């Protein structure tokens, strides 16, 4: 969709660069040089605005430089006409230079365009898609007051041009704001990690702290939230007779930039800042192609949440608010408990005969069929899909694991939520081998400390003992 340009530059467009042009690589120069250039463009655009527009500013500049040519060549002698033509050529050349500078000043202070398929207007004020009492809603959530791109750029401590560079969508790019690599999954396939580079990550962290973490989240969500963890998620299901685990297929890749923008618009943000934040927080899946000696990054789909961006978990938590409400309602209706940790949905059921009585009609058997049917319908209505091969039903005789922790009913001296016994044994053996000076299986101290911290989350006493032993080993190795 073609971007709409501010009327003040409308007349200048035919003589300058197309509006769709945007740099695809990192702007040249040192940060100090870029800052000086930005300040010059801001000052120039202020002068253009005060002059009444580009044409008026160009005319005033030509006049002040003594380059504005007047007179009627038809009434001039041949010699005067020749001199007039030379001066006119100089005027035309300078006029083009000034208009080019004016356009650069415009781009330095306005977004103008954000790429193919992205609607953008450099305007502020009410929009037909605004929610009722938009500003009041944003204020109630604690969101910053962002009237336009300038406010967002100032909050991120970026120039408007730099913000546009980070958000601009390109179907084919010669560079990328992301680093990509794969890690193995438990099923043997590979997971693509798309991690933002330094400058984009800094902007995303600002968006996370000031916007996405302030959006409402359902109480059933436990992933990537303060005071919630895999332990709080698992504890809800401790001692259940039946635990049902359901996985959402392609969780992050299902959330497109337009869904993120809609989430922000509903929260009370204006169209401009919502569009920029949605673009900054998403990226298109890309194929790396070699063409005529150049490396090109070609988009193979729409912009979606990257697996590796700091904003992605918070966005999905907020986006799943209605999903969690509906799932929690379904669970209550069926006499179940429900939690969600990222894309893992967990339900548990306890028979009334074991001591817990449901307010609903007691059931002798866990309502697994109605649960799966209802879950599939709700996920589809909310724009997600149930993973067909990752649904697990764990009964009391099985080892019931929720987010990696065992929740089977146990005796009074055993924590209700605990690390699997085999993991604890592996950690104990690895630490003992190191204490005796034996070669381990290649685990580093950092990896062992991570596993000990995992144990500590569920069992602080045992975990602290492991961490103390590892600290002693670290001291001995350093000494």
N, C-alpha and C positions, 0 to 999 in steps of 0.2 A: 504494500500500500504506500502510495506516495506521501511523504511528509508534508505538512503544511508549514510554510515559512512565514515568519513575522513580516507584516506589511512593510516595515521599515527597510527591509532588504529586498523586497519583491522586484523592484526595478533593476537591481544590480545583478540578478541571477544570470541573464544571458551572457554576460561578459566574464563570468568567473567559473570556478570549478563546479561540477555537478553536485547536487545536494547528497547523492548517494555515496560520495567519496569519503573514506575514512581510513586512517593508517591501519595496516594489518600487522605491523611490527612495532616494537617498542620505540617511542620517539627518541631521536638522537639528542646528544648533549648531556652535560652533567646536570644533576638536580638543581644546582644554582643557576645554570644557564636557562633551564626550562622555567624556573621560577621567575627570572627576569623577563623572559619572553611572555609569560602569562601576565605579569603585571603590566607590560606594555600593551598587550591586547585589551586588557580590562580598561586601562586608561583611554585607549583609542576609542573603544566602544562607548565609553561615557561621553567623550567629546562628540561622537557621531550622534548620540541621542540628544545631547544638548543643542546640537546644530539643527536638529529637525529631520535627520535621516541621512542616508548615504549620499544622495545626490547633492543635498545642501552642504554637507561636509566636504565633499570632493570639490564643489564649486568654490567654497571658502578657502580651501587649501591651495587651489590653483591661483586664486586671486592673491593670496598672501605671498606666494612664491613668484608672482609676476609672470605666470605662464598662461593666463587666460587671454586668448586671442580674440579680438573683435574687429569690426570693419567689414566692408562689402568689397570682395575681390573684383566684382564687376566694374567698379569705379577706380580701380588701381591701375597703375602703369604695369608694364610687363615685369620690370625689376621689382616693384613693390609687391606684385602678386607672387613672384618667386620667393621673396623673403617671408611673405605671409604664409605660404605653403610650408616652408621649413619650420616656422614657429608653430603652425597648426599640427604638424607631425609630432613635435616635441610635446605639445599639449595633449594630444591623443595618447601618446606613449605614457605620459605621467598620469593621465586620467585612468588608464588601465591598471597602472601600478597601484594607485590609490584605492581603486575599487577592489583589487585583489587583497590589499591590506585590510580594507573594511570587512571583506568576507572572512578573513582569518580572525579578525577581532570578533565577528559575530560567532564563529565557531568556538572561540575561546571563552565565550560567555553564555552560549546556548547549546542545547543538545542537537537540534536540527533534524537528525535522523539516527536510527539505531539498527539499521540493517533490513534485509529483505524479510517481509512478513511481519514486521513490527510496526504497529501504528504509533505515531508520536506527534504531539502538538506542543510547541513551546508556549504554553499559556497556563495561567493560574485561574483559580476561581472554581465555581460550581461546575459539575459535570452531570450529565443525565444518568450516569450509572452510580452516582454517589448514594450511599445508604442514608436514611433519615438521620438528622443530627450527626453528620459525619464527624465533625471536629469534636463534639462532645463525647462521642463514642471512643475516639482515639485518645482523648484526654483521660477518660475513665480507665482505660487500660494502661495508662502511663506511657503511651507512645509519644515520641518527640513530635513537635509541630513542624511538619514539613510541607510548606506551601508549594514548593517546586524543586527543580533540580539543584538550584543554587543552595538551598537549605541542606539538602542531602549531601552535596559535595562539601559544604562547610563543616558539617558534622563529622564527615570522614576525613577531614583535613586534606581534601583533594581539590584540584581545579575542576571546573566543569568539563573541560576538554579531557582531562585524565579520567574522570568518571565515565565519560562517553567511551573512551578507549577500553576500559575494563568491561563495559556492558555491551558493546557493539556486537551484533550477531553477524557472522559471515558463514555462508554455505561452504566456501572454499577459502582457507586461510593459509598463510605462509608461516605462521607462528601459532603459539598456543599459550594460554594463561595457566595451563595444567600440565602436570607430570603424570604419566600413566604407567602402571605395571600391574601384574596379576599375582594373586596368591592362591594356593590350593584350597579347595573346599573339602568338607568331610566326605562328600560323595565322589570325589576324584576329579570333578570339573574345576574350572578356574574362575575366580572372582576378579573382575576388573576394578582396580582402585584408581580413581581420578582425583588427584590431590592438587589444590590450587598452589600457584607459586606465591612468593612472599607478598607482593603488593596486593594481589587479589585476596589472599588469605587475611591480610590486615583489614581490608574493607569488609569481608564477610564476618570477621569477628566483631566489628563495630555493629553490623546489622544484627548479629546474634544477640549481643548484650542489650542493644537499645530497642530492638523491634521484636525479633522472633521469640526470645525468651519471655516476653511480656504477654504473649497471646495466651488465651485460656486453654487449659489442658484438663482432660478428664481424670478423675481419681483412680481409674483402673490402669492408667499408663504408668509404667515404672522405669522405662529406659531413658537414660541421659537426663535425669532430672535431679535437682538437689534433694537430698534426704531420701531418695529412692534408689534402688539398686537391684541387682539380680537376687539379693537376699530378700528384700521386701517383696519382690515379685513371687519368689518361691514360697515364702512364708504363708501367703494366702491359701495355698493348696496343701499345707502340711497335714498329714494324717487322713487324707481323703481315701475313699474306697476306690474311686476311679479318677484318673487324670487323663484329659483329652488335650492333645497338643495339635494345633493347626497352624500352618504356615501360609503367609501371603506370597504369591508368586510375583517376582520382579517388583518388589516393593518400591524402591527408589526410582527405577526407570519408568514406573507408571505415573509418577508425579511430574507433569510438564510445567513449563514456566507460566503458562496461562492459568493453571490451577493455583500456583503460588500467588500470582497477581490477584486472582479472585479472592483468595484468603486474605490478602492485605487490604483489598478494597472493602471487604466485609468488616474488617477490623477498624475501618475509618480513615485509611490513608487515601490521599488524592491519587488521581490516575498517573501522573508523572512519576512521583517517588515510588509508587507501587510497581510500575513497569520496570524502573531501574533496579529496584531491589530484587525483583523476580529474575531479571536477566543476570544480575551479578551472582545469584545463588544457584544458577543452573548452567548446564553446558550440554551441547549436542554430542551424541556418540559419534566418533570420527574414525575414518579409515586413513591410514598414512599411505600416501601415494607418491611415487617418484615420477616426475614429469619434466622432461627437458632439463635434467640436472638439478631440479628444485624439489624439495620436500614439501608436499602439500597435505593439509589436514582437511579432509572432505567430510562434511556432515552426512551421516547415514540415517538420521532421524531427527525428531524435534528435540529441543533443549529440555533436559530432565534433571532431577536432583543427582549430583555426582556422589558416588560412594567414596568419600574421603574429604568432602567439604565440611567445615565445622558447623555450617548452618543446616545441613540436611536432616539430622535427627530432630532438632527442634521444630523444623517446618512440618515434618510428618506427624509429630505429636500434636501440634495445633490443628493440622488438617484432618486428623482422625478423631476430632472431638465428637462429631456426630456419629461416626462409626462406633466409637467406644460407648456412647450413650445407648445406641441400638443393641450392641452386643451385650452390654450389662443388663438391659431390659429383657433380652431373650434369655439370658442366664437366670435372672430372677424368676421369670415365668416357668422355667423348667426345673427350678430348685437347684441351680448350679452357682458356683463362684466363677468370676472372670477376671483375668488380668491380661495386659498386653505389654510386651517388651519388644519395641521396634516392630518387626514383622512377625513375631511369634505370639500367637493367641493361645492362651491356656485356660481351660475350663476344668473344674473338679466337682465331684459329686460325692456326698457322704450319705449312706443309707440311714434313714431314721432309726433303724434298729441298732445302730452303733452309737446312738446318744444324741444326735443332732436332729431336731424336728423342723421340717420346712413348713412355712406358712401356707405353701401351696398344697395341693393334694399329694400325700405321700406316694412315692413310687418304690416298688420293690427292685426295679432295675434302672440303671442309669439311662436317661433318655438320649442315647447317642444318635439314633436316627433323626429325630426331630431337630437335634442340635446341628447336625451337619447340613440338613436341608435349610434350616433358617440361616445358618452362617453363610452358606453359598449365596443365598438370595440377598442378604444384607451386603456382603462384599461386592456383588455385582452392581447393586444399586449405588454404592459409594465409589464406584470406579476402580475396584480392585478385583483380583482373581484368587481363588483358593488354589494352593499348590496341590496337584492331584496325587503326588507321591510322598508327601511329607505330613500326612495326618497319622498320629500315633495314639492308640488307646492303651493306657497302662493301668492294670488292676493291682490289687493289694499284693498278690503273689509275685508281681514283677518288681523290678527296680524302677521306681517312679522318679524321673529326673525332670526338673523344671529349671530352665536357664543354667544347666550344668550342675545343679545341686539336687541331692537326694531328699525327698519329702515323705518317704514311707513312715508310717506310724512306728514309733520305737518306745523303749522304756523311759522312765522318768530321768535317768542319768544321761540320756543321749539327746543332743540338741535336735529340735524338730526339723531343722534345715541344716544339712551338712554336706561337706565335700565327699564325693565318692571314695570309698575305702581304698580302692586301688590307687587313686591319685595320692592319697596320704602316704601309703606304703612306698610308692615310687619316690616321693619327696624325702621321706625318712631315710631310705636306702641311699639316695644320692648324697645327702648331707653326711651320712655316716662314712661313706666311701671317701669323701673329700677329707673328713677329719682323720681318717686312717692313712691318707696319702695315696689312695688308690685312684686309678683312672676311671672316670665316669663314662657315661654314654655320649659325651660331647656337649652336655648342658653347660652353659656359662653360669657364673654366679648371679648375673642379672636375671637370667631365666628362672633360676631357682628362687630368687627373691620374689619374682612375680608370682610364682606358684604358692609361695609361703603367704604372700599378701592375699591371695585368693582364699586360702584356708582361714586366714585371720578374719576375713569378712564374715564368714559363717561361724567360726569358732575362735574368738579372740584369745582365749587362754592357750590353746594348742598352737595357733598361728603365731603368737608372740614368742613362744618357745623356739619355734623354727626360725623366726627372724633373728632372734638373739644369737643362735648358733651360727647362722650365716654371717652376721655382723662380725663375730669372732673370727671366722674363716677369712673374711675380707681384711680384717686387721692383720692377721697372720701373713696373708699374701702380700700386703703392702709393706710389712715390716721386714 
